[in-house]
Amino acid sequence: MIENIVLSMKDDMVNTLMEMIPIVAISPESGGKGELDRANFLEKKLREIGPDEIIRVDARDDRGIIRPNILARIYGENREKTIWIVAHMDTVPEGDRSLWEGDPFKPYIKDGKIYGRGSEDNGQSLVGALYAFKAVKISGIRPRNSIGLIFASDEEMGSRWGLEYVVRNYKFGDGDEFLVPDSGNEDGTEVEISEKGILWFSITVNGRQGHGSRPDLSLNAHRIANEIAVEIDKELHVKYDARDDIFIPPYSTFEPTKREANVQNINTIPGKERFYFDCRILPQYSIDSVIEDVKNICARVERNTGATIDFSIVQRADSAGTTDRNSEIVQKLLRILREKRGIEPKLVGIGGGTCAAILRRRGFPAVVWSTLDPVEHSPNEYCKIDNLVKDAVVFALLYVT
């Protein structure tokens, strides 16, 4: 019954996602105005469903901007335990618009896919969870446990004003369990129960600016930054080289990523250079140890070159450990996937950070699953309509089974 209700709402799901994508929800840290407009859109949809409870747990960030978080519940026979689905409302910026075939915020459908920024990450699961929740309400089924939705802000920038804020300001039940549909693979076989630790850091090299023809009078911060980046890349990969096959990929990663602009013209030697690393570290390793090694490399290069080198942590999230594979929500999800999707799921760990880590740190069983192509954060991001609908069926079954 519940499956048929979900399937009957396919067009509504597509229309809702198409309506939501143009409501841009980029973090202020990334140049956007935040998630408030999108949250108000979703709250209106929730009120039309008519759950037993809707709560706003809004934060006000360092800029004074409201960062909304919405919680909704339908009461079950047992109100002491709630099965929650957690999705995030924010998206990353579109990046280089020239790489998009159309406007990133004017969605269109092609070959069974909805194209647009945030269509998959996390729009697909956000809308799917909304309609799974609605299907339970329409069905009249009183679930064994209460069921809930959390639509959170700020996930793309670390969740300080999103789920981290919610767990500090909302009292969850001791027995609550959580599904976070924010990672997965193309056939839905990957069920994530563990995440690597995350460390983002910046290195700022302060040299001495000068004319391109007089390097003898300058101290080239660009060259020194390159030297440090290469040393960090080599040393960390050699020292932290363990493998754990539950993870994808099965090793720690240390990737140089962003580099800020230095000088405007070719014939000026830059006196300042700042670049960044994104590290995803296996749980067996200490992030403090990685930080110490990076600082030692900076100190060594500083002594050898005479430059002043500053190290700064941009984001840190220590590994939250692993959800017990025998927990009720993990076993229920595995059973639904076998019986209803006809697949044999496998338990995995990932390097990407999700809201599940926040919940695991507080002792809650949290599992991450959805059916996704690897197009998040990329140009021409899309959501397969088939994935949207089929995942919504799984969400609904997870609620009422």
Backbone hydrogen bonds, N-H to C=O, Kabsch-Sander energy under -0.5 kcal/mol:
donor,donor_aa,acceptor,acceptor_aa,energy
5,I,1,M,-1.9
6,V,2,I,-2.1
7,L,3,E,-2.6
8,S,4,N,-1.9
9,M,5,I,-0.6
9,M,6,V,-1.5
10,K,7,L,-1.3
13,M,9,M,-2.4
14,V,10,K,-2.4
15,N,11,D,-2.5
16,T,12,D,-2.5
17,L,13,M,-2.3
18,M,14,V,-2.4
19,E,15,N,-2.2
20,M,16,T,-1.9
21,I,17,L,-2.1
23,I,20,M,-1.9
24,V,22,P,-1.6
27,S,91,T,-0.7
30,S,27,S,-1.4
31,G,28,P,-1.7
32,G,27,S,-2.6
34,G,26,I,-2.6
39,A,35,E,-2.7
40,N,36,L,-2.4
41,F,37,D,-1.8
42,L,38,R,-2.4
43,E,39,A,-2.8
44,K,40,N,-1.8
45,K,41,F,-1.5
46,L,42,L,-2.4
47,R,43,E,-2.5
48,E,44,K,-1.6
49,I,45,K,-1.2
50,G,46,L,-2.0
52,D,73,R,-1.1
53,E,73,R,-1.6
55,I,71,L,-3.4
57,V,55,I,-0.5
57,V,69,N,-2.9
59,A,67,R,-2.5
61,D,65,I,-2.7
64,G,61,D,-2.2
67,R,59,A,-3.4
70,I,151,F,-2.5
71,L,55,I,-2.9
72,A,149,L,-2.1
73,R,53,E,-2.4
74,I,147,I,-2.5
77,E,143,P,-2.8
78,N,144,R,-2.1
79,R,77,E,-0.7
81,K,78,N,-0.7
83,I,146,S,-2.6
84,W,82,T,-0.7
84,W,177,E,-2.8
85,I,148,G,-1.8
86,V,179,L,-2.6
87,A,85,I,-0.5
87,A,150,I,-2.7
89,M,152,A,-3.3
90,D,152,A,-0.6
91,T,25,A,-1.9
97,R,95,G,-0.7
99,L,96,D,-1.7
100,W,97,R,-1.6
106,K,103,D,-1.9
108,Y,115,Y,-1.0
110,K,113,K,-2.3
113,K,110,K,-1.1
114,I,383,C,-3.0
115,Y,108,Y,-2.9
115,Y,113,K,-0.6
116,G,381,E,-2.4
117,R,104,P,-2.6
119,S,116,G,-2.1
122,N,120,E,-0.8
123,G,118,G,-1.9
124,Q,119,S,-0.8
125,S,120,E,-0.6
126,L,122,N,-2.5
127,V,123,G,-2.7
128,G,124,Q,-2.3
129,A,125,S,-2.7
130,L,126,L,-1.8
131,Y,127,V,-2.2
132,A,128,G,-1.9
133,F,129,A,-2.3
134,K,130,L,-1.9
135,A,131,Y,-2.2
136,V,132,A,-1.7
137,K,133,F,-1.7
138,I,134,K,-2.7
139,S,135,A,-2.4
140,G,136,V,-1.1
140,G,137,K,-0.5
141,I,136,V,-0.6
146,S,78,N,-1.4
146,S,81,K,-1.9
147,I,74,I,-2.5
148,G,83,I,-2.7
149,L,72,A,-2.4
150,I,85,I,-2.4
151,F,70,I,-2.7
152,A,87,A,-2.5
152,A,150,I,-0.7
157,M,154,D,-0.7
158,G,155,E,-1.6
159,S,154,D,-3.4
162,G,159,S,-0.7
164,E,159,S,-1.7
165,Y,159,S,-0.7
166,V,162,G,-2.1
167,V,163,L,-2.8
168,R,164,E,-1.0
169,N,165,Y,-1.0
169,N,166,V,-1.0
170,Y,166,V,-1.5
172,F,170,Y,-0.9
175,G,80,E,-0.5
176,D,173,G,-1.7
177,E,82,T,-1.8
178,F,365,P,-2.1
179,L,84,W,-2.6
180,V,367,V,-2.9
182,D,180,V,-2.0
185,N,370,S,-0.8
188,G,185,N,-0.9
191,V,189,T,-0.6
191,V,346,K,-2.7
192,E,190,E,-0.6
192,E,368,V,-2.8
193,I,348,V,-2.6
194,S,348,V,-0.8
195,E,321,G,-0.6
196,K,350,I,-2.4
197,G,281,I,-3.2
198,I,317,A,-2.8
199,L,279,C,-2.5
200,W,315,Q,-3.1
201,F,277,F,-1.7
202,S,312,S,-3.0
203,I,275,F,-2.6
204,T,310,D,-2.7
205,V,203,I,-0.5
205,V,273,E,-3.4
206,N,204,T,-0.6
206,N,308,T,-3.1
207,G,205,V,-0.7
207,G,271,G,-3.3
208,R,219,L,-2.5
210,G,269,I,-1.5
212,G,267,N,-2.8
214,R,211,H,-2.0
217,L,214,R,-1.6
218,S,215,P,-1.0
219,L,208,R,-2.4
221,A,219,L,-0.8
221,A,270,P,-2.4
224,I,220,N,-1.9
225,A,221,A,-2.3
226,N,222,H,-2.1
227,E,223,R,-2.0
228,I,224,I,-2.4
229,A,225,A,-2.6
230,V,226,N,-2.2
231,E,227,E,-2.1
232,I,228,I,-2.9
233,D,229,A,-2.5
234,K,230,V,-2.4
235,E,231,E,-2.8
236,L,232,I,-2.3
237,H,233,D,-1.3
238,V,234,K,-1.8
239,K,235,E,-2.5
240,Y,236,L,-2.6
241,D,239,K,-0.8
244,D,250,P,-2.0
247,F,244,D,-2.0
248,I,349,G,-1.4
252,S,242,A,-0.6
253,T,280,R,-2.7
255,E,278,D,-2.6
257,T,276,Y,-2.6
260,E,274,R,-2.5
268,T,265,N,-1.0
269,I,210,G,-3.1
273,E,205,V,-2.0
275,F,203,I,-2.1
276,Y,258,K,-2.3
277,F,201,F,-2.4
278,D,255,E,-2.8
279,C,199,L,-2.9
279,C,277,F,-0.5
280,R,253,T,-2.5
281,I,197,G,-2.9
285,Y,282,L,-2.1
290,V,286,S,-1.4
291,I,287,I,-2.5
292,E,288,D,-2.4
293,D,289,S,-2.1
294,V,290,V,-2.3
295,K,291,I,-2.5
296,N,292,E,-2.1
297,I,293,D,-2.0
298,C,294,V,-2.3
299,A,295,K,-2.5
300,R,296,N,-2.2
301,V,297,I,-2.4
302,E,298,C,-2.5
303,R,299,A,-2.2
304,N,300,R,-1.9
305,T,301,V,-1.8
306,G,302,E,-2.3
308,T,206,N,-2.2
309,I,307,A,-0.5
310,D,204,T,-2.8
312,S,202,S,-2.3
314,V,200,W,-2.6
315,Q,200,W,-1.7
317,A,198,I,-2.8
323,T,193,I,-2.7
327,S,324,D,-2.0
331,Q,327,S,-2.4
332,K,328,E,-2.6
333,L,329,I,-2.1
334,L,330,V,-2.4
335,R,331,Q,-2.1
336,I,332,K,-2.4
337,L,333,L,-2.4
338,R,334,L,-2.0
339,E,335,R,-2.7
340,K,336,I,-3.1
341,R,336,I,-0.8
341,R,337,L,-0.9
343,I,337,L,-1.7
346,K,189,T,-3.5
348,V,191,V,-2.4
349,G,246,I,-3.3
350,I,194,S,-1.9
351,G,248,I,-0.8
357,A,354,T,-1.3
358,I,355,C,-0.5
359,L,355,C,-1.4
360,R,356,A,-2.7
361,R,357,A,-2.0
362,R,358,I,-0.5
362,R,359,L,-0.9
363,G,360,R,-2.1
364,F,359,L,-2.1
367,V,178,F,-2.2
368,V,192,E,-2.4
369,W,180,V,-0.7
372,L,185,N,-1.6
372,L,370,S,-0.7
375,V,373,D,-2.3
378,S,375,V,-1.7
381,E,378,S,-0.8
383,C,114,I,-2.2
385,I,112,G,-2.3
388,L,384,K,-2.2
389,V,385,I,-2.2
390,K,386,D,-2.5
391,D,387,N,-2.6
392,A,388,L,-1.4
393,V,389,V,-1.7
394,V,390,K,-1.7
395,F,391,D,-2.6
396,A,392,A,-2.4
397,L,393,V,-2.4
398,L,394,V,-2.5
399,Y,395,F,-1.8
400,V,396,A,-1.8
401,T,397,L,-2.3
